[in-house]
């Protein structure tokens, strides 16, 4: 990750110069990401993150109120990148069923292309406190709200299932439930391939396309 495993010996100033606060935030996020991967989210403390950055714990609190806030910021940044991919697919003139398949494949490929971020977001910790009880149902009207970008990504899948219904295909469950089932299927594949990269799986491309098809037809057999 390019980070030393030892804490910096010299403390840098508690505040960046005016206009440079975003640089410190980026430094904190990079240090936290490295430590989350090295030691696990639960084991990593604010003090350890501050030491890695080279500031005091009180100085770190000027930028993030707690570890959950750091974790959510990391998650929101990766979800923002995934959201860009899904919005590109949204703009393509596709039938809803085909759009659903394209989004499922994009989700799987994105997770496999960013295994570290995926591990932190989905595999290394329980949901942070601010989104623990709202999750993918978090209000998306304000994208600066913690967790809103992840919820917006999920809403894109819900919207496609709503479009499937409008095109005349009967859904066996409410659109949000259909989206949850599709997510859980695709998430399972991503998690398995990240957790066990050396396991003798079948051809990866076959697994990706097969899982997408299984997740679509498993929810809506006639689609």
N, C-alpha and C positions, 0 to 999 in steps of 0.2 A: 504493500500500500504506500510505500515511500515514507513511513513514519518511524521514528526511533521508538523502541520499546521502553526507553528510559525517560523519565520526566525531565523537562528542561531545567537546568540548574538556575538560570536567571529569569526572573519574572519580568515580563514586558509590562508597559504601562497599562493601567486598568481600562483606560478608554483610548480608542483610536482618535486621531485628529478628526475635526469636523468633516463630515462627508465620507469618512472611511469606515463607518460602523459596519457596513455590509461585508467588508473584508474580514473583520473579526468574526462575524457570524459564519462566514464560509470556513474560516479556520476551525471554529468550534464544531461545525457540522462534520468536517473532514476528520477531525480527531475523534469525535464520537463514533462515526462510522467505523473507523479502524478498530477502536476498542470494542465496539459491539461485536465485530467479527472475530476479534482475538479472544475476548473474555466472555462474550455473551451479554445480551442486553441487561438481564437481571443482575449480573455480577458487576457491571460497570456503574461507578458512582460519579456524581458531579465532581467530586474532588479529583478523581482519576482523569476525567476529561479536562479539567482546568490545568492539572499538572502537565498533561500532554500538550496543551496549547501554550503553556508557559505563563499562565495568569493565576491569580488567586480565585478561590471559589466565589467570594463575594463579587469579584469583577465579572465572572461568567454570568452571574445572575442579572447583570445589567442588560444582557442580550437574550437570555432564556430563563423563564421562571423556574423550570425544573427539567428533569430528564425526559418526562413525557412530552414536553414542548419540543425538545430536540428531536425525539423520535418521530413525532408527527410531522415536523418540518422536513425531515429526510423522506418520509413516506409521501408527503404532498409533492415534493420535487420529482420523485420518480413517477408518481401518478400523472403529473403534468405532462411528462414525456409520452406516457402511454396514451393519454388523452389526445395528443396531437395525432397519433397514428389512427385512432378510432375516428376522429373527425375527418381525416383524409378519406377513410372508407365511407363515411356518411355522405360525402360529396359525390361518390361514384353512383351512376344511374343503374342500380341493381335491384332485383326483386328482394323482398325482405328476407326470404329464406337464404338467399345467396349472401346477403349482407351479414346475416347472423353467422354463417360459416366463416366468412372472411374475418369478422371480428374475433371469433373464437380462435382462429389460427394466429391472428396478430397478437392476441393475449398470450398464447403459449410461447410463441417465438420471442416475444418481448421478455417474458420471464426467464427463458433460457439464455438470452443474450445478456441479461443483467442478474446473474445468480446471486451476487453479494447483496444487492439491493432487495432482491426477492426474499432472500433468507432473512434479512432484517425485518422486512415488512410483514411476512406471513409465517415464518418458521421459527424465529428465535424468541418471541415474547408474546404475551397476551396483549390485547388491544390497549393502547394508552388510555388513561382515565377519561380525557375529554370526549373520546368517541366510543368508549366501551359499551355504552348502552344505546347508542344511536347507529354506529357502524355505517352500513351502506344506505341507511335511511337518514343520514345527516342532511340538514337543510343545505341545498346547493345554490340558494339565491345570492349568497355572498361567498365568493370563492376565496376570500381571505380568512374565512372561518376554518379553524383547524379540522382537518379531515374532509373538507368539502370536495376536494379534487378527487379523492378516492370514491366518494359517493357519486360524483358526477360520472366517473368512468363506469360504475355499475349501472347508472341510470341509462346510459347509452344502450346497454343490452336489454334493459326493460323496455325501452322505446322501440327496439326492433321487434320484440315479441308483441307489443301493441300493434305494430304495423302488420305483422303476420296475421293477427286477428282481423284487422281492417280489410285485409286482402281476401278474407273469407275462410281462413283455416281456423277451426275450433280448437282453442287451447284447453288442455285437460286441467290446468291450474291457473290461478291469477298470474298475470305477466311477471310480477316480482318473484313469485315462487319458481316460475319457469327459468327466470334469469339466475336465481340462486342455484338451481339444479345444474344448469350449464356451467356456472362458475365452479361449483364443487368438482365437477367431472374434469374440467380443464386444469384446475388447481392441483388435483391429485396427480396428474401426469407430470406437471412442472415440478412439484415437490419431490416425486420419486426420482426423476432424472437428475435433479440437483443433489439430492441426498445420496444417491448411489450411482455416481457417474461411471464407475468401472463395472457395474453389474452387466452381464451379457444380455442386454435388452435386444429386441428386434430392431430393425432399421428405424432410425429416429424419424425420418420423414413419414414412413408408414404409420408410426405411432401417433404423430401429430395429426395427420389427416384422418386417421381412423378414430382418434378420440374426439375430434371435432364432429365427425359424422355421427358417432355414437351419442355425443351429448345433445345433438340436435334431434335425431330420430328417437332417442330414448325419451325425450320430453314430448315431442310432437311426431309420432310415428308416420303421419301422413305428409309431413313437410318434405 
